[in-house]
Amino acid sequence: MDILKGSGETETFDRDKFCRSLRLAGAPDRVVRKVCVLVEQELRPNASTEQIEKKTVRYLAKEDLLLAARYRLRSAIMELGPAGFFFEEYVAAILREYGYKTQVGTIMKGHCLSHEIDILAEKENVHHIIELKYHNRRGFKTDVQVAMYSYARFLDITAAHKKFEEKKHVAWVVTNTKFTKSAITYATCMNIQLLGWQYPKSGSLEQLIEGKSLYPVTVLSSANRFVKEQFAKQNLMFVRDLLQYSLSDLQKKFGFHPSLANRLLQETYTLV
């Protein structure tokens, strides 16, 4: 049966691939078997991957809220932009949790041009010049052109600064999607540090997030568009930011219905 990918292309539904995605999210075999059967039974021709994911998350949430959050983490990150958050702020906040000092949107003078750096990070006397590539739709990978463009800017910047600074400089490309094989090959050759979905094998973006429970508020299954907009207005980016609020606070400050506020807090306590 054909399904519709986020890129607009169609492909045949691959049951093994779907079941494998559940295992990657940490689902035990019992849950994998159960959810695979339920979702496949409800599958309709030309169903979108988004529709399939919503059904999957609904079933997973009945089993384990943390498991559901892990499964939809990739989509939750893609929702950051439309919800009013900035991917660079989210990545910078993650890096700070791992000991980096960060600046967002810094202008650095290069040998030929001045460049706006998405994130300038520092740790152990090393400067990390970080280029971001954000996608808010599925079906896209970050390709070699992004890595090459980033490295060209990096060379221009380091050419202007190497005479005056003793600090080592490292080029990064960070994305919320996967990298193409050519991007990985080029980055490896040029010593560019890549951080993305399932890359590197140890220390990938999702692993950094899950390692310290740095889930974005968009991962909450109870959070509708109104909820996400309210959180964005208050710059509440991480699920754990909600721990500062009581049930009464969520109702009074944000105008949430008591049942909604209760569900949000239940999810929060489960995820963090």
Kinemage of the C-alpha trace (Angstrom):
@kinemage 1
@onewidth
@group {chain A} dominant
@subgroup {mainchain}
@vectorlist {calphas} color= white
{ca met a 1} P 0.000 0.000 0.000
{ca asp a 2} L 1.337 3.436 -0.946
{ca ile a 3} L 1.774 6.213 1.627
{ca leu a 4} L 2.582 9.900 1.174
{ca lys a 5} L 5.939 11.166 2.445
{ca gly a 6} L 6.515 14.660 3.822
{ca ser a 7} L 8.398 15.566 0.634
{ca gly a 8} L 5.248 14.880 -1.416
{ca glu a 9} L 6.590 11.640 -2.880
{ca thr a 10} L 4.827 8.319 -2.465
{ca glu a 11} L 6.378 5.081 -1.329
{ca thr a 12} L 5.185 1.625 -0.378
{ca phe a 13} L 4.502 1.221 3.326
{ca asp a 14} L 7.348 -0.820 4.776
{ca arg a 15} L 6.100 -2.687 7.823
{ca asp a 16} L 9.576 -3.816 8.878
{ca lys a 17} L 10.905 -0.268 8.665
{ca phe a 18} L 7.954 1.032 10.673
{ca cys a 19} L 8.385 -1.603 13.386
{ca arg a 20} L 12.115 -0.870 13.474
{ca ser a 21} L 11.388 2.820 14.142
{ca leu a 22} L 9.457 1.776 17.251
{ca arg a 23} L 12.396 -0.276 18.487
{ca leu a 24} L 14.746 2.669 17.892
{ca ala a 25} L 12.510 4.729 20.171
{ca gly a 26} L 12.998 2.094 22.856
{ca ala a 27} L 9.717 0.197 22.581
{ca pro a 28} L 9.829 -3.343 24.012
{ca asp a 29} L 8.926 -6.215 21.695
{ca arg a 30} L 5.439 -6.571 23.168
{ca val a 31} L 4.607 -2.942 22.391
{ca val a 32} L 6.234 -3.121 18.957
{ca arg a 33} L 4.108 -6.094 17.953
{ca lys a 34} L 0.913 -4.558 19.314
{ca val a 35} L 1.350 -1.100 17.774
{ca cys a 36} L 2.534 -2.462 14.413
{ca val a 37} L -0.620 -4.543 14.109
{ca leu a 38} L -2.962 -1.736 15.211
{ca val a 39} L -1.462 0.886 12.889
{ca glu a 40} L -1.308 -1.469 9.908
{ca gln a 41} L -4.959 -2.414 10.407
{ca glu a 42} L -5.987 1.253 10.251
{ca leu a 43} L -3.760 2.119 7.306
{ca arg a 44} L -5.516 3.634 4.307
{ca pro a 45} L -4.162 4.184 0.758
{ca asn a 46} L -2.117 7.400 0.432
{ca ala a 47} L -2.137 8.033 4.173
{ca ser a 48} L 0.493 10.634 5.025
{ca thr a 49} L 3.449 9.885 7.263
{ca glu a 50} L 2.106 12.604 9.575
{ca gln a 51} L -1.217 10.770 9.925
{ca ile a 52} L 0.576 7.498 10.581
{ca glu a 53} L 2.726 9.137 13.233
{ca lys a 54} L -0.282 10.623 15.032
{ca lys a 55} L -1.934 7.207 15.234
{ca thr a 56} L 1.310 5.664 16.426
{ca val a 57} L 1.854 8.276 19.131
{ca arg a 58} L -1.708 7.827 20.354
{ca tyr a 59} L -1.160 4.095 20.846
{ca leu a 60} L 2.302 4.547 22.361
{ca ala a 61} L 1.017 7.142 24.837
{ca lys a 62} L -1.402 4.548 26.207
{ca glu a 63} L 1.573 2.309 26.927
{ca asp a 64} L 4.236 4.804 28.008
{ca leu a 65} L 4.288 8.627 27.751
{ca leu a 66} L 8.090 8.741 27.673
{ca leu a 67} L 8.151 6.248 24.823
{ca ala a 68} L 5.618 8.344 22.897
{ca ala a 69} L 7.774 11.442 23.417
{ca arg a 70} L 10.885 9.702 22.150
{ca tyr a 71} L 9.043 8.487 19.086
{ca arg a 72} L 7.756 11.928 18.104
{ca leu a 73} L 10.841 13.907 19.141
{ca arg a 74} L 11.944 14.475 15.553
{ca ser a 75} L 8.552 15.907 14.606
{ca ala a 76} L 8.469 17.967 17.793
{ca ile a 77} L 11.720 19.671 16.797
{ca met a 78} L 10.262 20.383 13.357
{ca glu a 79} L 7.356 22.110 15.108
{ca leu a 80} L 9.623 24.546 16.967
{ca gly a 81} L 9.703 27.095 14.135
{ca pro a 82} L 5.967 27.121 13.368
{ca ala a 83} L 5.257 27.294 17.116
{ca gly a 84} L 7.305 30.484 17.487
{ca phe a 85} L 10.598 29.121 18.787
{ca phe a 86} L 14.028 29.459 17.191
{ca phe a 87} L 16.052 26.328 16.450
{ca glu a 88} L 19.304 28.166 17.149
{ca glu a 89} L 18.114 29.082 20.650
{ca tyr a 90} L 17.142 25.481 21.306
{ca val a 91} L 20.495 24.103 20.116
{ca ala a 92} L 22.391 26.766 22.072
{ca ala a 93} L 20.462 25.831 25.214
{ca ile a 94} L 21.315 22.158 24.687
{ca leu a 95} L 25.003 22.964 24.257
{ca arg a 96} L 25.008 25.028 27.461
{ca glu a 97} L 23.760 21.965 29.314
{ca tyr a 98} L 26.873 20.178 28.078
{ca gly a 99} L 29.286 22.818 29.309
{ca tyr a 100} L 29.542 25.200 26.348
{ca lys a 101} L 29.317 28.966 26.566
{ca thr a 102} L 27.191 30.148 23.654
{ca gln a 103} L 26.301 33.269 21.690
{ca val a 104} L 23.554 33.322 19.067
{ca gly a 105} L 23.640 35.472 15.934
{ca thr a 106} L 27.171 36.803 16.440
{ca ile a 107} L 28.795 38.852 13.659
{ca met a 108} L 32.389 37.808 12.996
{ca lys a 109} L 34.771 39.604 10.687
{ca gly a 110} L 36.314 37.398 8.045
{ca his a 111} L 39.302 37.999 5.794
{ca cys a 112} L 36.985 38.977 2.919
{ca leu a 113} L 33.535 39.465 4.466
{ca ser a 114} L 31.738 39.741 7.778
{ca his a 115} L 29.593 36.731 8.650
{ca glu a 116} L 26.638 36.173 10.939
{ca ile a 117} L 27.321 33.015 12.917
{ca asp a 118} L 24.293 30.996 13.973
{ca ile a 119} L 25.980 29.879 17.184
{ca leu a 120} L 29.422 30.720 18.495
{ca ala a 121} L 30.289 28.287 21.276
{ca glu a 122} L 33.313 27.976 23.513
{ca lys a 123} L 34.532 25.124 25.680
{ca glu a 124} L 37.979 24.365 27.068
{ca asn a 125} L 39.563 27.249 25.146
{ca val a 126} L 38.192 26.030 21.797
{ca his a 127} L 35.934 28.171 19.588
{ca his a 128} L 33.162 26.274 17.822
{ca ile a 129} L 31.727 28.082 14.797
{ca ile a 130} L 28.341 26.484 14.238
{ca glu a 131} L 26.177 26.596 11.127
{ca leu a 132} L 22.569 25.416 11.475
{ca lys a 133} L 20.319 23.848 8.863
{ca tyr a 134} L 16.738 23.583 10.055
{ca his a 135} L 13.912 21.764 8.295
{ca asn a 136} L 10.281 21.922 9.415
{ca arg a 137} L 9.143 19.204 7.008
{ca arg a 138} L 10.018 15.542 6.769
{ca gly a 139} L 11.658 13.950 3.758
{ca phe a 140} L 14.733 16.175 3.495
{ca lys a 141} L 18.378 15.506 4.303
{ca thr a 142} L 21.186 17.991 4.838
{ca asp a 143} L 23.533 17.631 1.885
{ca val a 144} L 27.156 18.299 1.032
{ca gln a 145} L 26.453 21.820 -0.278
{ca val a 146} L 25.597 22.915 3.258
{ca ala a 147} L 28.853 21.493 4.600
{ca met a 148} L 30.890 23.100 1.805
{ca tyr a 149} L 29.229 26.498 2.276
{ca ser a 150} L 29.799 26.326 6.011
{ca tyr a 151} L 33.452 25.403 5.581
{ca ala a 152} L 34.073 28.254 3.124
{ca arg a 153} L 32.763 30.739 5.709
{ca phe a 154} L 34.806 29.036 8.398
{ca leu a 155} L 38.015 29.428 6.362
{ca asp a 156} L 37.318 33.119 5.764
{ca ile a 157} L 36.760 33.710 9.474
{ca thr a 158} L 39.791 31.770 10.671
{ca ala a 159} L 41.990 33.520 8.097
{ca ala a 160} L 41.132 36.828 9.753
{ca his a 161} L 41.576 35.617 13.329
{ca lys a 162} L 44.473 33.183 13.332
{ca lys a 163} L 47.074 35.948 13.697
{ca phe a 164} L 45.453 37.363 16.813
{ca glu a 165} L 44.101 34.364 18.718
{ca glu a 166} L 45.678 31.277 20.166
{ca lys a 167} L 42.358 29.465 20.498
{ca lys a 168} L 41.631 26.530 18.264
{ca his a 169} L 38.646 26.901 15.919
{ca val a 170} L 36.314 24.064 14.937
{ca ala a 171} L 33.627 24.147 12.244
{ca trp a 172} L 30.246 22.560 12.953
{ca val a 173} L 27.094 21.862 10.996
{ca val a 174} L 24.025 21.070 13.082
{ca thr a 175} L 20.720 19.928 11.624
{ca asn a 176} L 17.476 18.367 12.823
{ca thr a 177} L 17.482 15.878 9.939
{ca lys a 178} L 19.852 13.215 8.665
{ca phe a 179} L 22.967 13.985 6.624
{ca thr a 180} L 23.579 12.603 3.156
{ca lys a 181} L 26.499 10.216 2.723
{ca ser a 182} L 28.391 12.808 0.668
{ca ala a 183} L 27.978 15.401 3.434
{ca ile a 184} L 29.422 12.954 5.962
{ca thr a 185} L 32.306 12.040 3.639
{ca tyr a 186} L 33.208 15.688 3.021
{ca ala a 187} L 32.892 16.653 6.684
{ca thr a 188} L 35.098 13.761 7.745
{ca cys a 189} L 37.724 14.777 5.187
{ca met a 190} L 37.675 18.433 6.272
{ca asn a 191} L 37.361 17.801 10.026
{ca ile a 192} L 33.940 19.426 10.226
{ca gln a 193} L 31.952 18.305 13.239
{ca leu a 194} L 28.457 17.141 12.301
{ca leu a 195} L 25.519 16.888 14.681
{ca gly a 196} L 22.164 15.699 13.432
{ca trp a 197} L 19.539 13.006 13.559
{ca gln a 198} L 21.191 9.647 14.267
{ca tyr a 199} L 24.596 11.222 13.660
{ca pro a 200} L 27.174 10.742 14.980
{ca lys a 201} L 26.443 7.226 16.142
{ca ser a 202} L 27.426 8.188 19.667
{ca gly a 203} L 26.334 11.681 20.694
{ca ser a 204} L 23.691 12.400 18.048
{ca leu a 205} L 21.202 15.241 18.469
{ca glu a 206} L 18.451 13.026 19.866
{ca gln a 207} L 20.919 11.335 22.223
{ca leu a 208} L 22.018 14.694 23.633
{ca ile a 209} L 18.380 15.633 24.171
{ca glu a 210} L 17.366 12.347 25.771
{ca gly a 211} L 20.562 12.139 27.831
{ca lys a 212} L 19.543 15.134 29.939
{ca ser a 213} L 15.775 15.130 29.297
{ca leu a 214} L 15.992 18.322 27.214
{ca tyr a 215} L 12.699 17.670 25.449
{ca pro a 216} L 11.101 20.690 23.745
{ca val a 217} L 7.586 21.637 24.890
{ca thr a 218} L 6.351 20.787 21.397
{ca val a 219} L 6.824 17.101 22.259
{ca leu a 220} L 3.922 17.179 24.728
{ca ser a 221} L 1.022 15.258 23.219
{ca ser a 222} L -1.420 17.360 25.280
{ca ala a 223} L -0.077 20.630 23.878
{ca asn a 224} L -2.282 21.996 21.093
{ca arg a 225} L -1.420 25.041 18.999
{ca phe a 226} L -2.775 27.476 21.596
{ca val a 227} L -0.672 25.886 24.335
{ca lys a 228} L 2.495 26.024 22.234
{ca glu a 229} L 1.877 29.671 21.363
{ca gln a 230} L 1.447 30.552 25.034
{ca phe a 231} L 4.663 28.785 25.962
{ca ala a 232} L 6.525 30.527 23.130
{ca lys a 233} L 5.355 33.932 24.398
{ca gln a 234} L 6.873 33.114 27.787
{ca asn a 235} L 10.019 31.621 26.216
{ca leu a 236} L 9.336 28.246 27.828
{ca met a 237} L 11.343 25.999 25.540
{ca phe a 238} L 12.039 22.850 27.564
{ca val a 239} L 9.391 20.583 29.066
{ca arg a 240} L 11.235 20.848 32.366
{ca asp a 241} L 10.563 24.615 32.377
{ca leu a 242} L 6.991 23.732 33.335
{ca leu a 243} L 8.131 22.336 36.677
{ca gln a 244} L 8.090 25.871 38.066
{ca tyr a 245} L 4.306 26.033 37.654
{ca ser a 246} L 1.591 24.465 39.761
{ca leu a 247} L -1.749 23.289 38.428
{ca ser a 248} L -3.262 26.569 39.579
{ca asp a 249} L -0.463 28.577 37.912
{ca leu a 250} L -1.109 26.983 34.522
{ca gln a 251} L -4.793 27.808 34.780
{ca lys a 252} L -4.349 31.406 35.936
{ca lys a 253} L -1.244 32.452 33.987
{ca phe a 254} L -2.052 30.741 30.701
{ca gly a 255} L -5.811 30.319 30.853
{ca phe a 256} L -5.674 26.541 30.465
{ca his a 257} L -8.686 24.404 31.346
{ca pro a 258} L -8.074 22.404 34.568
{ca ser a 259} L -8.117 19.057 32.732
{ca leu a 260} L -5.612 20.323 30.135
{ca ala a 261} L -3.336 21.776 32.809
{ca asn a 262} L -3.443 18.472 34.661
{ca arg a 263} L -2.524 16.456 31.548
{ca leu a 264} L 0.362 18.801 30.774
{ca leu a 265} L 1.802 18.424 34.263
{ca gln a 266} L 1.370 14.650 34.209
{ca glu a 267} L 3.357 14.468 30.985
{ca thr a 268} L 5.963 16.852 32.364
{ca tyr a 269} L 6.576 14.767 35.481
{ca thr a 270} L 6.878 11.650 33.319
{ca leu a 271} L 9.400 13.147 30.882
{ca val a 272} L 11.701 14.879 33.349
